Amino acid sequence: MTTTAPLRTTHASQITNVRLADGTRVDVSIADGRIAALGANLPREPGVPVEDGGDALLLPGFVEGHTHLDKTNWGLRWYRNEGGPKLTDRIENERRWRAESGHDAGAQSLALARAFLAAGTTRLRTHVDIDTDAGLRHLDGVLATRETLRGVLDLQIVAFPQSGLLGRPGTDTLLDRALAAGADVLGALDPALIDGDPVKSLDLTFALAERHRKPIDIHLHEPGEIGAFTLGLLLDRVAAHGMQGQVVVSHAFCLGALPERERDALLARLAELRVALLTTAPPSVPVPSLTACRAHGVTLFGGNDGIRDTWTPYGSPDMLERAMLIAMRYGLRRDDDLALAFDCVSGVAARACGFDAYGLQPGARADLVLVDADTLAQALVARPARKLVIANGRVVARDGALLAG
């Protein structure tokens, strides 16, 4: 497995001549990895390195709310996708290919994580397969990546049963071990259509989460009425276990296909229980309504899902691109509406995943991205190379290239 050389760091520094999204011109002072001050014409401190931002747009570090670092073929030869159309086809095809090819989750997760960092992502949630064939091998690889990039990439790991919880005996034991070994979040998958028993599946999931005091992030692909039924069962358990604000429902395609009255009733419960929704904004399936979610006070944030793996040839570690795709999927065209799409991969995503000390204000972790763009809307649409990326107060990338040494 490859390693990363220490990235350049200073205890204090200053950035001058940059603009906030509202056009305000500011300087930024950084000390011990935090934003110490942000405002116009900050005083210069003797001996503190100064970076002239060159009138660039200043953005907070981006947040990837849902990806699968362990699966990626990023940087490898092109994978020819000939998998079947069903979810179970894709699961079995991936398991077989990873075993036969010797796919290295450690090396591949590191390659993609570094690409995310170079493009401005400083906080990231990744699902990692916990599998009865592979055991905790994929988790071990991603844990190594997290350790290698500790201090510059805040990486949350979701222990994810890609084949469901009930169909392969021993999965619950492996998930228990994964949470004990360092996974931050418990994953789950389609309790009705994959596990076949949503009550038993959800009861076991919440019991595991409660035992380890971990939040939950569930993949819910189930459509229409069956998805609504599963979602209702899940919300019952959020309330019963007192897990308000600790659960994310990823995809939630059912909410994009239900009659408005039934949808709104579920959105009201989601808001009351502070359950967040994750969307990848796919073009070919129903998605939760951004307008309806906002109207009901439901948190909706964004992520890529898989990137260049056996499931999909698509995806990119550039979260400005994902924000643009979210904007396109929801028909956002006005500049102020494009700002909502950016929020799905920045502030809203940070809150939904529980990343603390986030944003552009004194006291926040100094995760900063500079781009040559007139406005935030232009940054999303044009996606210029990142002029500068700072993570935890360290300069980690310049002109789109990750720095080492």
C-alpha positions, 0 to 999 in steps of 0.5 A: 500500500502506498503512503503519503509524505507529510504535507506542508504545515505552519502554526500560523499564516494569513491569506489576503485579498480574497472574496466571500460568496456575497462579494465581501473582501476579507483577509483570513488569519489562521493559527493552530489549524483554526480560523483566528480572524476573518475580516477586511484589512487584518493587521499583519503579524511579524514573521507570519507567512502571507499568501496573496489570494489574488482576488480569488473566491474563498469557499469552505472546504467541501463535504462528501456526504456519501461515497464508497472509497473501498470499492473504487478503481480510481487510477486503475485500468478501465473496468468493463461493466457487464453486470446485470440490471438488478441490485443483487446482480451488482452485489454478486458481480462486485463480490466476485470481481473483487475476490478474483482481481485482488482489489486492494481497498487500502491502496484504492481508497487512498488514491481516491481520498487524495484526489478528493483532497486535491479538489477541495474536500476536507470532510468525507463520509465513506461506506465500507463493505463488511462482508462474510467473504472478505471479513474486515479486510476492506475496513482495515484498508480504509482505516489505514487510509484514514490514519495516513491522512489524519490531520488533513482529511476528516474521514468518517467510516460507515460499516456497511452490510452490502448484502444486507444484515440477515441473508448471510449468517455472521454479518451481525457479528462482523458489524459488531467487530467493525464498530469496535474496530473504529467504524464511526457509523452503522450502515444498513440496506433495504430491510424489506427487499434485501433482508426480507424481514424489515422488522427483524432487520431494523430491530437488529440494526438499532440494537447494534447501534445502541450497543455501540452508541453509534449513529445510523446511515441506511441505504434505502432504495426501496420504491413507492409504498414498500419504501414508505412502509420501511421508512415508517418502521425506521422512524418508529425506532428512531423515536423509541430508541431516542436517536433523534438527530442521529440517523441518515436515510440515503437515497430515499427514492420512495419519497420521490414517488409517493402521493403528496399527502403521504409524502408530506406526512413522512417529511413531517415525521423526518423533520420532527425526529431530525432524520436527514436525507442524502441524495446523489441526485441521480437522473433516472430514478425518483428523488426526494423533492428539495422544495418539499424537504425545505418547506418541511424543515428536512435536511437534504444533503449530497454525495457521489455514491460510488466512483469508477467502480464495478457499479458505475463508470461515473462519479468524480472527487470534485464536489463542485461537480456534484453540486452542479449535478444536484442543481441540474436534477432539481432545475436550479438556475438562479444564482441564489438557487445554485447556492442551495446546491452548494450548501448540500456539499458544504454547510448542510452536509457538515451538519448532517454528518456531524462534522464540527467546527465547520465554516468560514468563521473564527474558531472553525477548522481552517478548511479553505478553498480558493478558486478563480471565479466571479461568483459561487454560481460560476464556481459550480458551473465552470469548476476551475482548478482549485487555486489553493486548498487548505486543510486544518490550517495546512496548504495541501494542494495548489493549482489542482495538484496535491502537495507532498513534502 
